[in-house]
Amino acid sequence: MAGWNILLLARVAALVGASLLHVTSAGSACAQKADPMPSLTEADNDQTVDLRVGETFHVRLPENATTGYRWTIDRLDDEVVEAVGSEPDYAAGSIGSGGAVTFTFRAKKPGTGDIALKHWRHFEGDASVTNRFRLRLNARPR
């Protein structure tokens, strides 16, 4: 009979332990989801971004591509950071009106690197640059 009680106690302890592990990991997952991807704007020009390797962030800048002026990556320290993509945001049928573009970047490996964007008409060359956006990235290990 004593063996049966010990077996029952061991099962209860295992269930309680598994339940606590599940609750703890669910709380950890919620905490990760609650920390959104940083989104930077013109106001963040010349700032420093601190991230861990593997984390991503957005840079959203206003542009009016219908006039030929667009934001492009001018310089990127690709040892430390990588460009994941860019996505324009314009209202449908809004020829001549402005919109925005969102660039997404990811920290690749530990280190410090720079990102430089320029607003220009690529077909007119660097003389057409009207604005610049710069960031310094500090990428820490995970």
N, C-alpha and C positions, 0 to 999 in steps of 0.2 A: 504494500500500500504506500509506503514511503517513497518508493521509486516512481509511482504514478504521480504523486504530488510534485516531485522534483521535475518530472517530465512536463507536467502542466505549467509549472512556474517558468521553466525554460522557454516554452512556447509563448507564454504571455510576454515574457521579457523580449523575445525576438520580435513579436508583433509591435510592441511599444517602440522598440528601437527602429524598426522599419518605418513606422508611422512618423516618428520624429525626423528621420532622415528625409522622408518624402516632404514633410512640411518645411523643413529647412531648405531643401533644394528648390521647392516651389517659391519660397520667399526670395531666394537668391535670383531665380529667373525673373521674378517680378521686379526686383531691384535693377536688373540689367535692362529690362524693357523700359523702365521709368526714366532711364538716362538717355535722352534722345541724341541723335547725331547732331553735333554742333552745326549751326547754319550761320554763316557770316555774310555781312553786307558791306556796302561802301563805307559805312561808319567804322569798319574794322580794318581799313587800309593801314598798312605799316604796323600791324600788331603781331604778336607772337602767339602761336597756337601750341598748346601742350597736349600731346596724345600718346597713347600706347601703340606699339606696333600692331597693325591689323585694324585699328580703328579708322573710320572714315569721317569726313566732314564735307559740308557744302559751302560753296561761295556763290551767292546770288547777286547779280549785278544788272542794272537797267540797261537796255540797249534798244535801238530802233534799226533792226536789220534791213528794213525796207528802204532806208536811206543809204545803205551800203556799209554803215558803221557796225562793227561787231567786236565783241571781246574774243581774244584768242590768247593762248598760252605763249608768252614771250620767252620765259625761262623757267626751268623746273629742275631741281636737283634730284634726278631720278634714282640716285643711290638710296635716298631716304624716303622719297614720296613718289607716288605714281598717280597719274590722272586716270580715273576710272571711267569718266564720261562727261558729257555735257548735254543739257536738255533745254531747248528754247521754250519760252512760255509767252505766246501771243494769242490774243483773242481772235477767233475765226472771223474772216472777212474784215480785218482791221488794217487794210493797206494804208501805210503812212503813219500809223500810230505806233507808239512805243510798246515795249514789252520787257521781258527780262530773260536772262540766260542763267542757268544753274550749273556750275561745274562741281563734280564730285571727285575728291582726292582721298587717297588711302596712305597711311604711314606704312612704309615697307620694312625698314630696319632701323635700329637705334641710331640716333645722330641728329644733327641740326642741318636743315636745308632751307632754301628759299624758293618761293613761288612768285613769279611775276606775270601779270596779265596786262595786255594792252588793248585799248579801244581804238580801232582804226578801220580804214578802208584798205584791205589787203592789196587791192589792185592799184592803189596810189603809193604804196610803200610807207616807210617810216615817217615821212614828212606829214602824213595824214593822222598821226597819233594824236588823239584829243584827251586821253586820260590813261592813267596807269594805276594798277592795284598790286600791292606787294604784301606778302606774308612771310614770316619766318616760322618754321615748324621745328619744334623740339619733340622728337620721337623717342619715347622711353621703352625699355623692354617690357614685355607683357607681365 
